[in-house]
Amino acid sequence: MATLRCPTCGHHFESDYTPAMPFCSERCRQIDLGQWLDEEHALPVDIEKHIEEQANRSLDDEDS
């Protein structure tokens, strides 16, 4: 048994007693999902590089 800390609420819990790993409960899992869907969490993206790649893809598609 490993004692972990829930990334949502910070509560310490035993990993063997939760069906919602890595969260302490289904409630915390749903809160985390809601934060991703509301864009409170995001992966870092270099927006200028992303726009340039999209533009290049569009040009490549037109050439095909």
Secondary structure, DSSP 8 states (H G I E B T S, - for coil): --EEE-TTT--EEEGGG-SSTTSSSHHHHHHHHHHHHTTSS-----HHHHHHHHHHHHHHHHH-
